[in-house]
């Protein structure tokens, strides 16, 4: 098992089997993205959402349609 971990650290994917069936896969974790890359992805997503968002009622007024002018449920 110790050799398998070393092989995975070197970039190999290791598959452990039991009775000829694959049971466990050990594989290297990819490199972490840096903060600049993560920020760029978040900015892209936020920019695309801004274009799709529509102005609707604010939270304070979002339930107004449930009540009549007398303040009672409709």
mmCIF file of the N, C-alpha and C atoms, coordinates in Angstrom:
data_MODEL
# 
_entry.id   MODEL 
# 
loop_
_atom_site.group_PDB 
_atom_site.id 
_atom_site.type_symbol 
_atom_site.label_atom_id 
_atom_site.label_alt_id 
_atom_site.label_comp_id 
_atom_site.label_asym_id 
_atom_site.label_entity_id 
_atom_site.label_seq_id 
_atom_site.pdbx_PDB_ins_code 
_atom_site.Cartn_x 
_atom_site.Cartn_y 
_atom_site.Cartn_z 
_atom_site.occupancy 
_atom_site.B_iso_or_equiv 
_atom_site.pdbx_formal_charge 
_atom_site.auth_seq_id 
_atom_site.auth_comp_id 
_atom_site.auth_asym_id 
_atom_site.auth_atom_id 
_atom_site.pdbx_PDB_model_num 
ATOM 1   N N  . UNK A 1 1  ? 0.823   -1.186  0.000   1.00 0.00 ? 1  UNK A N  1 
ATOM 2   C CA . UNK A 1 1  ? 0.000   0.000   0.000   1.00 0.00 ? 1  UNK A CA 1 
ATOM 3   C C  . UNK A 1 1  ? 0.868   1.251   0.000   1.00 0.00 ? 1  UNK A C  1 
ATOM 4   N N  . UNK A 1 2  ? 1.977   1.226   0.706   1.00 0.00 ? 2  UNK A N  1 
ATOM 5   C CA . UNK A 1 2  ? 2.853   2.383   0.766   1.00 0.00 ? 2  UNK A CA 1 
ATOM 6   C C  . UNK A 1 2  ? 3.381   2.727   -0.624  1.00 0.00 ? 2  UNK A C  1 
ATOM 7   N N  . UNK A 1 3  ? 3.686   1.713   -1.413  1.00 0.00 ? 3  UNK A N  1 
ATOM 8   C CA . UNK A 1 3  ? 4.140   1.956   -2.780  1.00 0.00 ? 3  UNK A CA 1 
ATOM 9   C C  . UNK A 1 3  ? 3.044   2.552   -3.638  1.00 0.00 ? 3  UNK A C  1 
ATOM 10  N N  . UNK A 1 4  ? 1.794   2.161   -3.394  1.00 0.00 ? 4  UNK A N  1 
ATOM 11  C CA . UNK A 1 4  ? 0.672   2.697   -4.158  1.00 0.00 ? 4  UNK A CA 1 
ATOM 12  C C  . UNK A 1 4  ? 0.509   4.184   -3.925  1.00 0.00 ? 4  UNK A C  1 
ATOM 13  N N  . UNK A 1 5  ? 0.663   4.620   -2.679  1.00 0.00 ? 5  UNK A N  1 
ATOM 14  C CA . UNK A 1 5  ? 0.549   6.041   -2.371  1.00 0.00 ? 5  UNK A CA 1 
ATOM 15  C C  . UNK A 1 5  ? 1.670   6.806   -3.060  1.00 0.00 ? 5  UNK A C  1 
ATOM 16  N N  . UNK A 1 6  ? 2.862   6.258   -3.034  1.00 0.00 ? 6  UNK A N  1 
ATOM 17  C CA . UNK A 1 6  ? 3.986   6.919   -3.700  1.00 0.00 ? 6  UNK A CA 1 
ATOM 18  C C  . UNK A 1 6  ? 3.737   7.010   -5.202  1.00 0.00 ? 6  UNK A C  1 
ATOM 19  N N  . UNK A 1 7  ? 3.172   5.958   -5.790  1.00 0.00 ? 7  UNK A N  1 
ATOM 20  C CA . UNK A 1 7  ? 2.853   5.990   -7.219  1.00 0.00 ? 7  UNK A CA 1 
ATOM 21  C C  . UNK A 1 7  ? 1.803   7.056   -7.516  1.00 0.00 ? 7  UNK A C  1 
ATOM 22  N N  . UNK A 1 8  ? 0.800   7.176   -6.653  1.00 0.00 ? 8  UNK A N  1 
ATOM 23  C CA . UNK A 1 8  ? -0.228  8.199   -6.849  1.00 0.00 ? 8  UNK A CA 1 
ATOM 24  C C  . UNK A 1 8  ? 0.374   9.590   -6.715  1.00 0.00 ? 8  UNK A C  1 
ATOM 25  N N  . UNK A 1 9  ? 1.285   9.764   -5.765  1.00 0.00 ? 9  UNK A N  1 
ATOM 26  C CA . UNK A 1 9  ? 1.963   11.052  -5.623  1.00 0.00 ? 9  UNK A CA 1 
ATOM 27  C C  . UNK A 1 9  ? 2.745   11.397  -6.883  1.00 0.00 ? 9  UNK A C  1 
ATOM 28  N N  . UNK A 1 10 ? 3.228   10.377  -7.564  1.00 0.00 ? 10 UNK A N  1 
ATOM 29  C CA . UNK A 1 10 ? 3.994   10.593  -8.795  1.00 0.00 ? 10 UNK A CA 1 
ATOM 30  C C  . UNK A 1 10 ? 3.094   10.848  -9.997  1.00 0.00 ? 10 UNK A C  1 
ATOM 31  N N  . UNK A 1 11 ? 1.767   10.765  -9.802  1.00 0.00 ? 11 UNK A N  1 
ATOM 32  C CA . UNK A 1 11 ? 0.851   11.081  -10.891 1.00 0.00 ? 11 UNK A CA 1 
ATOM 33  C C  . UNK A 1 11 ? 0.063   9.914   -11.435 1.00 0.00 ? 11 UNK A C  1 
ATOM 34  N N  . UNK A 1 12 ? 0.290   8.716   -10.924 1.00 0.00 ? 12 UNK A N  1 
ATOM 35  C CA . UNK A 1 12 ? -0.431  7.542   -11.421 1.00 0.00 ? 12 UNK A CA 1 
ATOM 36  C C  . UNK A 1 12 ? -1.763  7.356   -10.699 1.00 0.00 ? 12 UNK A C  1 
ATOM 37  N N  . UNK A 1 13 ? -2.729  6.770   -11.385 1.00 0.00 ? 13 UNK A N  1 
ATOM 38  C CA . UNK A 1 13 ? -3.987  6.370   -10.765 1.00 0.00 ? 13 UNK A CA 1 
ATOM 39  C C  . UNK A 1 13 ? -3.875  4.897   -10.416 1.00 0.00 ? 13 UNK A C  1 
ATOM 40  N N  . UNK A 1 14 ? -4.148  4.559   -9.159  1.00 0.00 ? 14 UNK A N  1 
ATOM 41  C CA . UNK A 1 14 ? -4.040  3.189   -8.674  1.00 0.00 ? 14 UNK A CA 1 
ATOM 42  C C  . UNK A 1 14 ? -5.450  2.680   -8.377  1.00 0.00 ? 14 UNK A C  1 
ATOM 43  N N  . UNK A 1 15 ? -5.789  1.492   -8.862  1.00 0.00 ? 15 UNK A N  1 
ATOM 44  C CA . UNK A 1 15 ? -7.091  0.883   -8.589  1.00 0.00 ? 15 UNK A CA 1 
ATOM 45  C C  . UNK A 1 15 ? -6.856  -0.402  -7.805  1.00 0.00 ? 15 UNK A C  1 
ATOM 46  N N  . UNK A 1 16 ? -7.445  -0.455  -6.607  1.00 0.00 ? 16 UNK A N  1 
ATOM 47  C CA . UNK A 1 16 ? -7.345  -1.652  -5.783  1.00 0.00 ? 16 UNK A CA 1 
ATOM 48  C C  . UNK A 1 16 ? -8.577  -2.509  -6.039  1.00 0.00 ? 16 UNK A C  1 
ATOM 49  N N  . UNK A 1 17 ? -8.357  -3.820  -6.130  1.00 0.00 ? 17 UNK A N  1 
ATOM 50  C CA . UNK A 1 17 ? -9.462  -4.730  -6.437  1.00 0.00 ? 17 UNK A CA 1 
ATOM 51  C C  . UNK A 1 17 ? -9.636  -5.750  -5.322  1.00 0.00 ? 17 UNK A C  1 
ATOM 52  N N  . UNK A 1 18 ? -10.831 -6.311  -5.277  1.00 0.00 ? 18 UNK A N  1 
ATOM 53  C CA . UNK A 1 18 ? -11.121 -7.414  -4.368  1.00 0.00 ? 18 UNK A CA 1 
ATOM 54  C C  . UNK A 1 18 ? -11.933 -8.423  -5.157  1.00 0.00 ? 18 UNK A C  1 
ATOM 55  N N  . UNK A 1 19 ? -11.450 -9.634  -5.222  1.00 0.00 ? 19 UNK A N  1 
ATOM 56  C CA . UNK A 1 19 ? -12.087 -10.687 -6.011  1.00 0.00 ? 19 UNK A CA 1 
ATOM 57  C C  . UNK A 1 19 ? -12.259 -10.263 -7.466  1.00 0.00 ? 19 UNK A C  1 
ATOM 58  N N  . UNK A 1 20 ? -11.291 -9.521  -7.986  1.00 0.00 ? 20 UNK A N  1 
ATOM 59  C CA . UNK A 1 20 ? -11.319 -9.118  -9.388  1.00 0.00 ? 20 UNK A CA 1 
ATOM 60  C C  . UNK A 1 20 ? -12.200 -7.912  -9.692  1.00 0.00 ? 20 UNK A C  1 
ATOM 61  N N  . UNK A 1 21 ? -12.856 -7.351  -8.673  1.00 0.00 ? 21 UNK A N  1 
ATOM 62  C CA . UNK A 1 21 ? -13.714 -6.174  -8.882  1.00 0.00 ? 21 UNK A CA 1 
ATOM 63  C C  . UNK A 1 21 ? -13.023 -4.938  -8.328  1.00 0.00 ? 21 UNK A C  1 
ATOM 64  N N  . UNK A 1 22 ? -13.054 -3.840  -9.063  1.00 0.00 ? 22 UNK A N  1 
ATOM 65  C CA . UNK A 1 22 ? -12.446 -2.613  -8.538  1.00 0.00 ? 22 UNK A CA 1 
ATOM 66  C C  . UNK A 1 22 ? -13.205 -2.131  -7.301  1.00 0.00 ? 22 UNK A C  1 
ATOM 67  N N  . UNK A 1 23 ? -12.464 -1.802  -6.254  1.00 0.00 ? 23 UNK A N  1 
ATOM 68  C CA . UNK A 1 23 ? -13.057 -1.381  -4.987  1.00 0.00 ? 23 UNK A CA 1 
ATOM 69  C C  . UNK A 1 23 ? -12.672 0.063   -4.656  1.00 0.00 ? 23 UNK A C  1 
ATOM 70  N N  . UNK A 1 24 ? -11.405 0.397   -4.832  1.00 0.00 ? 24 UNK A N  1 
ATOM 71  C CA . UNK A 1 24 ? -10.898 1.709   -4.428  1.00 0.00 ? 24 UNK A CA 1 
ATOM 72  C C  . UNK A 1 24 ? -10.008 2.266   -5.527  1.00 0.00 ? 24 UNK A C  1 
ATOM 73  N N  . UNK A 1 25 ? -10.145 3.565   -5.761  1.00 0.00 ? 25 UNK A N  1 
ATOM 74  C CA . UNK A 1 25 ? -9.250  4.235   -6.709  1.00 0.00 ? 25 UNK A CA 1 
ATOM 75  C C  . UNK A 1 25 ? -8.454  5.280   -5.932  1.00 0.00 ? 25 UNK A C  1 
ATOM 76  N N  . UNK A 1 26 ? -7.146  5.229   -6.062  1.00 0.00 ? 26 UNK A N  1 
ATOM 77  C CA . UNK A 1 26 ? -6.261  6.228   -5.462  1.00 0.00 ? 26 UNK A CA 1 
ATOM 78  C C  . UNK A 1 26 ? -5.672  7.014   -6.617  1.00 0.00 ? 26 UNK A C  1 
ATOM 79  N N  . UNK A 1 27 ? -5.902  8.326   -6.597  1.00 0.00 ? 27 UNK A N  1 
ATOM 80  C CA . UNK A 1 27 ? -5.368  9.138   -7.679  1.00 0.00 ? 27 UNK A CA 1 
ATOM 81  C C  . UNK A 1 27 ? -4.866  10.458  -7.134  1.00 0.00 ? 27 UNK A C  1 
ATOM 82  N N  . UNK A 1 28 ? -3.951  11.065  -7.843  1.00 0.00 ? 28 UNK A N  1 
ATOM 83  C CA . UNK A 1 28 ? -3.404  12.333  -7.369  1.00 0.00 ? 28 UNK A CA 1 
ATOM 84  C C  . UNK A 1 28 ? -4.458  13.437  -7.433  1.00 0.00 ? 28 UNK A C  1 
ATOM 85  N N  . UNK A 1 29 ? -4.362  14.348  -6.503  1.00 0.00 ? 29 UNK A N  1 
ATOM 86  C CA . UNK A 1 29 ? -5.238  15.514  -6.512  1.00 0.00 ? 29 UNK A CA 1 
ATOM 87  C C  . UNK A 1 29 ? -4.584  16.553  -7.402  1.00 0.00 ? 29 UNK A C  1 
ATOM 88  N N  . UNK A 1 30 ? -5.392  17.171  -8.258  1.00 0.00 ? 30 UNK A N  1 
ATOM 89  C CA . UNK A 1 30 ? -4.857  18.182  -9.168  1.00 0.00 ? 30 UNK A CA 1 
ATOM 90  C C  . UNK A 1 30 ? -4.344  19.398  -8.411  1.00 0.00 ? 30 UNK A C  1 
ATOM 91  N N  . UNK A 1 31 ? -3.617  20.228  -9.091  1.00 0.00 ? 31 UNK A N  1 
ATOM 92  C CA . UNK A 1 31 ? -3.066  21.418  -8.433  1.00 0.00 ? 31 UNK A CA 1 
ATOM 93  C C  . UNK A 1 31 ? -4.181  22.376  -8.012  1.00 0.00 ? 31 UNK A C  1 
ATOM 94  N N  . UNK A 1 32 ? -3.981  23.040  -6.896  1.00 0.00 ? 32 UNK A N  1 
ATOM 95  C CA . UNK A 1 32 ? -4.953  24.036  -6.432  1.00 0.00 ? 32 UNK A CA 1 
ATOM 96  C C  . UNK A 1 32 ? -4.844  25.268  -7.303  1.00 0.00 ? 32 UNK A C  1 
ATOM 97  N N  . UNK A 1 33 ? -5.976  25.858  -7.575  1.00 0.00 ? 33 UNK A N  1 
ATOM 98  C CA . UNK A 1 33 ? -5.944  27.100  -8.331  1.00 0.00 ? 33 UNK A CA 1 
ATOM 99  C C  . UNK A 1 33 ? -5.558  28.225  -7.381  1.00 0.00 ? 33 UNK A C  1 
ATOM 100 N N  . UNK A 1 34 ? -4.885  29.212  -7.908  1.00 0.00 ? 34 UNK A N  1 
ATOM 101 C CA . UNK A 1 34 ? -4.475  30.321  -7.059  1.00 0.00 ? 34 UNK A CA 1 
ATOM 102 C C  . UNK A 1 34 ? -5.634  31.300  -6.864  1.00 0.00 ? 34 UNK A C  1 
ATOM 103 N N  . UNK A 1 35 ? -5.460  32.223  -5.947  1.00 0.00 ? 35 UNK A N  1 
ATOM 104 C CA . UNK A 1 35 ? -6.535  33.151  -5.602  1.00 0.00 ? 35 UNK A CA 1 
ATOM 105 C C  . UNK A 1 35 ? -6.923  34.013  -6.798  1.00 0.00 ? 35 UNK A C  1 
ATOM 106 N N  . UNK A 1 36 ? -5.991  34.378  -7.621  1.00 0.00 ? 36 UNK A N  1 
ATOM 107 C CA . UNK A 1 36 ? -6.285  35.217  -8.789  1.00 0.00 ? 36 UNK A CA 1 
ATOM 108 C C  . UNK A 1 36 ? -7.195  34.477  -9.772  1.00 0.00 ? 36 UNK A C  1 
ATOM 109 N N  . UNK A 1 37 ? -6.928  33.194  -9.986  1.00 0.00 ? 37 UNK A N  1 
ATOM 110 C CA . UNK A 1 37 ? -7.756  32.394  -10.892 1.00 0.00 ? 37 UNK A CA 1 
ATOM 111 C C  . UNK A 1 37 ? -9.165  32.228  -10.334 1.00 0.00 ? 37 UNK A C  1 
ATOM 112 N N  . UNK A 1 38 ? -9.277  31.929  -9.037  1.00 0.00 ? 38 UNK A N  1 
ATOM 113 C CA . UNK A 1 38 ? -10.599 31.787  -8.413  1.00 0.00 ? 38 UNK A CA 1 
ATOM 114 C C  . UNK A 1 38 ? -11.384 33.090  -8.496  1.00 0.00 ? 38 UNK A C  1 
ATOM 115 N N  . UNK A 1 39 ? -10.720 34.214  -8.255  1.00 0.00 ? 39 UNK A N  1 
ATOM 116 C CA . UNK A 1 39 ? -11.387 35.514  -8.316  1.00 0.00 ? 39 UNK A CA 1 
ATOM 117 C C  . UNK A 1 39 ? -11.878 35.785  -9.732  1.00 0.00 ? 39 UNK A C  1 
ATOM 118 N N  . UNK A 1 40 ? -11.083 35.437  -10.743 1.00 0.00 ? 40 UNK A N  1 
ATOM 119 C CA . UNK A 1 40 ? -11.492 35.656  -12.131 1.00 0.00 ? 40 UNK A CA 1 
ATOM 120 C C  . UNK A 1 40 ? -12.730 34.835  -12.470 1.00 0.00 ? 40 UNK A C  1 
ATOM 121 N N  . UNK A 1 41 ? -12.782 33.595  -12.018 1.00 0.00 ? 41 UNK A N  1 
ATOM 122 C CA . UNK A 1 41 ? -13.949 32.748  -12.269 1.00 0.00 ? 41 UNK A CA 1 
ATOM 123 C C  . UNK A 1 41 ? -15.180 33.331  -11.577 1.00 0.00 ? 41 UNK A C  1 
ATOM 124 N N  . UNK A 1 42 ? -15.035 33.745  -10.330 1.00 0.00 ? 42 UNK A N  1 
ATOM 125 C CA . UNK A 1 42 ? -16.166 34.346  -9.614  1.00 0.00 ? 42 UNK A CA 1 
ATOM 126 C C  . UNK A 1 42 ? -16.649 35.614  -10.302 1.00 0.00 ? 42 UNK A C  1 
ATOM 127 N N  . UNK A 1 43 ? -15.735 36.441  -10.764 1.00 0.00 ? 43 UNK A N  1 
ATOM 128 C CA . UNK A 1 43 ? -16.125 37.666  -11.467 1.00 0.00 ? 43 UNK A CA 1 
ATOM 129 C C  . UNK A 1 43 ? -16.886 37.351  -12.750 1.00 0.00 ? 43 UNK A C  1 
ATOM 130 N N  . UNK A 1 44 ? -16.452 36.328  -13.479 1.00 0.00 ? 44 UNK A N  1 
ATOM 131 C CA . UNK A 1 44 ? -17.156 35.923  -14.703 1.00 0.00 ? 44 UNK A CA 1 
ATOM 132 C C  . UNK A 1 44 ? -18.585 35.479  -14.389 1.00 0.00 ? 44 UNK A C  1 
ATOM 133 N N  . UNK A 1 45 ? -18.732 34.667  -13.353 1.00 0.00 ? 45 UNK A N  1 
ATOM 134 C CA . UNK A 1 45 ? -20.062 34.177  -12.981 1.00 0.00 ? 45 UNK A CA 1 
ATOM 135 C C  . UNK A 1 45 ? -20.945 35.335  -12.523 1.00 0.00 ? 45 UNK A C  1 
ATOM 136 N N  . UNK A 1 46 ? -20.401 36.206  -11.685 1.00 0.00 ? 46 UNK A N  1 
ATOM 137 C CA . UNK A 1 46 ? -21.187 37.348  -11.208 1.00 0.00 ? 46 UNK A CA 1 
ATOM 138 C C  . UNK A 1 46 ? -21.599 38.247  -12.367 1.00 0.00 ? 46 UNK A C  1 
ATOM 139 N N  . UNK A 1 47 ? -20.713 38.440  -13.329 1.00 0.00 ? 47 UNK A N  1 
ATOM 140 C CA . UNK A 1 47 ? -21.043 39.264  -14.483 1.00 0.00 ? 47 UNK A CA 1 
ATOM 141 C C  . UNK A 1 47 ? -22.154 38.660  -15.317 1.00 0.00 ? 47 UNK A C  1 
ATOM 142 N N  . UNK A 1 48 ? -22.125 37.346  -15.501 1.00 0.00 ? 48 UNK A N  1 
ATOM 143 C CA . UNK A 1 48 ? -23.170 36.712  -16.304 1.00 0.00 ? 48 UNK A CA 1 
ATOM 144 C C  . UNK A 1 48 ? -24.513 36.745  -15.581 1.00 0.00 ? 48 UNK A C  1 
ATOM 145 N N  . UNK A 1 49 ? -24.501 36.660  -14.262 1.00 0.00 ? 49 UNK A N  1 
ATOM 146 C CA . UNK A 1 49 ? -25.743 36.707  -13.492 1.00 0.00 ? 49 UNK A CA 1 
ATOM 147 C C  . UNK A 1 49 ? -26.339 38.110  -13.521 1.00 0.00 ? 49 UNK A C  1 
ATOM 148 N N  . UNK A 1 50 ? -25.493 39.126  -13.451 1.00 0.00 ? 50 UNK A N  1 
ATOM 149 C CA . UNK A 1 50 ? -25.999 40.502  -13.482 1.00 0.00 ? 50 UNK A CA 1 
ATOM 150 C C  . UNK A 1 50 ? -26.826 40.765  -14.731 1.00 0.00 ? 50 UNK A C  1 
ATOM 151 N N  . UNK A 1 51 ? -26.412 40.212  -15.850 1.00 0.00 ? 51 UNK A N  1 
ATOM 152 C CA . UNK A 1 51 ? -27.140 40.417  -17.091 1.00 0.00 ? 51 UNK A CA 1 
ATOM 153 C C  . UNK A 1 51 ? -28.480 39.701  -17.118 1.00 0.00 ? 51 UNK A C  1 
ATOM 154 N N  . UNK A 1 52 ? -28.636 38.652  -16.333 1.00 0.00 ? 52 UNK A N  1 
ATOM 155 C CA . UNK A 1 52 ? -29.863 37.856  -16.341 1.00 0.00 ? 52 UNK A CA 1 
ATOM 156 C C  . UNK A 1 52 ? -30.848 38.277  -15.255 1.00 0.00 ? 52 UNK A C  1 
ATOM 157 N N  . UNK A 1 53 ? -30.365 38.947  -14.230 1.00 0.00 ? 53 UNK A N  1 
ATOM 158 C CA . UNK A 1 53 ? -31.229 39.302  -13.101 1.00 0.00 ? 53 UNK A CA 1 
ATOM 159 C C  . UNK A 1 53 ? -32.234 40.361  -13.515 1.00 0.00 ? 53 UNK A C  1 
ATOM 160 N N  . UNK A 1 54 ? -33.453 40.207  -13.049 1.00 0.00 ? 54 UNK A N  1 
ATOM 161 C CA . UNK A 1 54 ? -34.478 41.209  -13.318 1.00 0.00 ? 54 UNK A CA 1 
ATOM 162 C C  . UNK A 1 54 ? -34.916 41.833  -11.997 1.00 0.00 ? 54 UNK A C  1 
ATOM 163 N N  . UNK A 1 55 ? -35.314 43.084  -12.071 1.00 0.00 ? 55 UNK A N  1 
ATOM 164 C CA . UNK A 1 55 ? -35.787 43.760  -10.869 1.00 0.00 ? 55 UNK A CA 1 
ATOM 165 C C  . UNK A 1 55 ? -37.182 43.259  -10.537 1.00 0.00 ? 55 UNK A C  1 
ATOM 166 N N  . UNK A 1 56 ? -37.336 42.772  -9.367  1.00 0.00 ? 56 UNK A N  1 
ATOM 167 C CA . UNK A 1 56 ? -38.632 42.314  -8.891  1.00 0.00 ? 56 UNK A CA 1 
ATOM 168 C C  . UNK A 1 56 ? -38.929 43.019  -7.585  1.00 0.00 ? 56 UNK A C  1 
ATOM 169 N N  . UNK A 1 57 ? -39.920 42.557  -6.886  1.00 0.00 ? 57 UNK A N  1 
ATOM 170 C CA . UNK A 1 57 ? -40.221 43.202  -5.608  1.00 0.00 ? 57 UNK A CA 1 
ATOM 171 C C  . UNK A 1 57 ? -39.085 42.968  -4.615  1.00 0.00 ? 57 UNK A C  1 
ATOM 172 N N  . UNK A 1 58 ? -38.858 43.958  -3.760  1.00 0.00 ? 58 UNK A N  1 
ATOM 173 C CA . UNK A 1 58 ? -37.841 43.748  -2.742  1.00 0.00 ? 58 UNK A CA 1 
ATOM 174 C C  . UNK A 1 58 ? -38.417 42.839  -1.657  1.00 0.00 ? 58 UNK A C  1 
ATOM 175 N N  . UNK A 1 59 ? -37.589 42.431  -0.745  1.00 0.00 ? 59 UNK A N  1 
ATOM 176 C CA . UNK A 1 59 ? -38.016 41.464  0.269   1.00 0.00 ? 59 UNK A CA 1 
ATOM 177 C C  . UNK A 1 59 ? -39.163 41.993  1.117   1.00 0.00 ? 59 UNK A C  1 
ATOM 178 N N  . UNK A 1 60 ? -39.157 43.289  1.391   1.00 0.00 ? 60 UNK A N  1 
ATOM 179 C CA . UNK A 1 60 ? -40.207 43.860  2.235   1.00 0.00 ? 60 UNK A CA 1 
ATOM 180 C C  . UNK A 1 60 ? -41.567 43.822  1.553   1.00 0.00 ? 60 UNK A C  1 
ATOM 181 N N  . UNK A 1 61 ? -41.603 43.824  0.228   1.00 0.00 ? 61 UNK A N  1 
ATOM 182 C CA . UNK A 1 61 ? -42.860 43.872  -0.520  1.00 0.00 ? 61 UNK A CA 1 
ATOM 183 C C  . UNK A 1 61 ? -43.174 42.564  -1.241  1.00 0.00 ? 61 UNK A C  1 
ATOM 184 N N  . UNK A 1 62 ? -42.370 41.539  -1.068  1.00 0.00 ? 62 UNK A N  1 
ATOM 185 C CA . UNK A 1 62 ? -42.518 40.315  -1.849  1.00 0.00 ? 62 UNK A CA 1 
ATOM 186 C C  . UNK A 1 62 ? -43.794 39.534  -1.537  1.00 0.00 ? 62 UNK A C  1 
ATOM 187 N N  . UNK A 1 63 ? -44.409 39.751  -0.401  1.00 0.00 ? 63 UNK A N  1 
ATOM 188 C CA . UNK A 1 63 ? -45.604 39.003  -0.013  1.00 0.00 ? 63 UNK A CA 1 
ATOM 189 C C  . UNK A 1 63 ? -46.889 39.819  -0.144  1.00 0.00 ? 63 UNK A C  1 
ATOM 190 N N  . UNK A 1 64 ? -46.799 41.024  -0.670  1.00 0.00 ? 64 UNK A N  1 
ATOM 191 C CA . UNK A 1 64 ? -47.968 41.911  -0.745  1.00 0.00 ? 64 UNK A CA 1 
ATOM 192 C C  . UNK A 1 64 ? -49.138 41.304  -1.514  1.00 0.00 ? 64 UNK A C  1 
ATOM 193 N N  . UNK A 1 65 ? -48.869 40.485  -2.514  1.00 0.00 ? 65 UNK A N  1 
ATOM 194 C CA . UNK A 1 65 ? -49.959 39.923  -3.323  1.00 0.00 ? 65 UNK A CA 1 
ATOM 195 C C  . UNK A 1 65 ? -50.849 38.978  -2.517  1.00 0.00 ? 65 UNK A C  1 
ATOM 196 N N  . UNK A 1 66 ? -50.399 38.568  -1.341  1.00 0.00 ? 66 UNK A N  1 
ATOM 197 C CA . UNK A 1 66 ? -51.190 37.654  -0.518  1.00 0.00 ? 66 UNK A CA 1 
ATOM 198 C C  . UNK A 1 66 ? -52.270 38.364  0.287   1.00 0.00 ? 66 UNK A C  1 
ATOM 199 N N  . UNK A 1 67 ? -52.195 39.696  0.356   1.00 0.00 ? 67 UNK A N  1 
ATOM 200 C CA . UNK A 1 67 ? -53.108 40.441  1.224   1.00 0.00 ? 67 UNK A CA 1 
ATOM 201 C C  . UNK A 1 67 ? -53.854 41.509  0.441   1.00 0.00 ? 67 UNK A C  1 
ATOM 202 N N  . UNK A 1 68 ? -55.082 41.760  0.818   1.00 0.00 ? 68 UNK A N  1 
ATOM 203 C CA . UNK A 1 68 ? -55.894 42.801  0.198   1.00 0.00 ? 68 UNK A CA 1 
ATOM 204 C C  . UNK A 1 68 ? -55.561 44.165  0.787   1.00 0.00 ? 68 UNK A C  1 
ATOM 205 N N  . UNK A 1 69 ? -56.266 45.190  0.306   1.00 0.00 ? 69 UNK A N  1 
ATOM 206 C CA . UNK A 1 69 ? -56.019 46.555  0.776   1.00 0.00 ? 69 UNK A CA 1 
ATOM 207 C C  . UNK A 1 69 ? -56.409 46.729  2.242   1.00 0.00 ? 69 UNK A C  1 
ATOM 208 N N  . UNK A 1 70 ? -57.243 45.834  2.752   1.00 0.00 ? 70 UNK A N  1 
ATOM 209 C CA . UNK A 1 70 ? -57.628 45.909  4.162   1.00 0.00 ? 70 UNK A CA 1 
ATOM 210 C C  . UNK A 1 70 ? -56.629 45.205  5.079   1.00 0.00 ? 70 UNK A C  1 
ATOM 211 N N  . UNK A 1 71 ? -55.585 44.610  4.500   1.00 0.00 ? 71 UNK A N  1 
ATOM 212 C CA . UNK A 1 71 ? -54.563 43.934  5.288   1.00 0.00 ? 71 UNK A CA 1 
ATOM 213 C C  . UNK A 1 71 ? -54.882 42.497  5.626   1.00 0.00 ? 71 UNK A C  1 
ATOM 214 N N  . UNK A 1 72 ? -56.017 42.005  5.161   1.00 0.00 ? 72 UNK A N  1 
ATOM 215 C CA . UNK A 1 72 ? -56.413 40.624  5.428   1.00 0.00 ? 72 UNK A CA 1 
ATOM 216 C C  . UNK A 1 72 ? -56.025 39.730  4.255   1.00 0.00 ? 72 UNK A C  1 
ATOM 217 N N  . UNK A 1 73 ? -55.810 38.449  4.511   1.00 0.00 ? 73 UNK A N  1 
ATOM 218 C CA . UNK A 1 73 ? -55.474 37.530  3.419   1.00 0.00 ? 73 UNK A CA 1 
ATOM 219 C C  . UNK A 1 73 ? -56.578 37.501  2.375   1.00 0.00 ? 73 UNK A C  1 
ATOM 220 N N  . UNK A 1 74 ? -56.186 37.394  1.108   1.00 0.00 ? 74 UNK A N  1 
ATOM 221 C CA . UNK A 1 74 ? -57.171 37.335  0.021   1.00 0.00 ? 74 UNK A CA 1 
ATOM 222 C C  . UNK A 1 74 ? -57.554 35.916  -0.276  1.00 0.00 ? 74 UNK A C  1 
# 
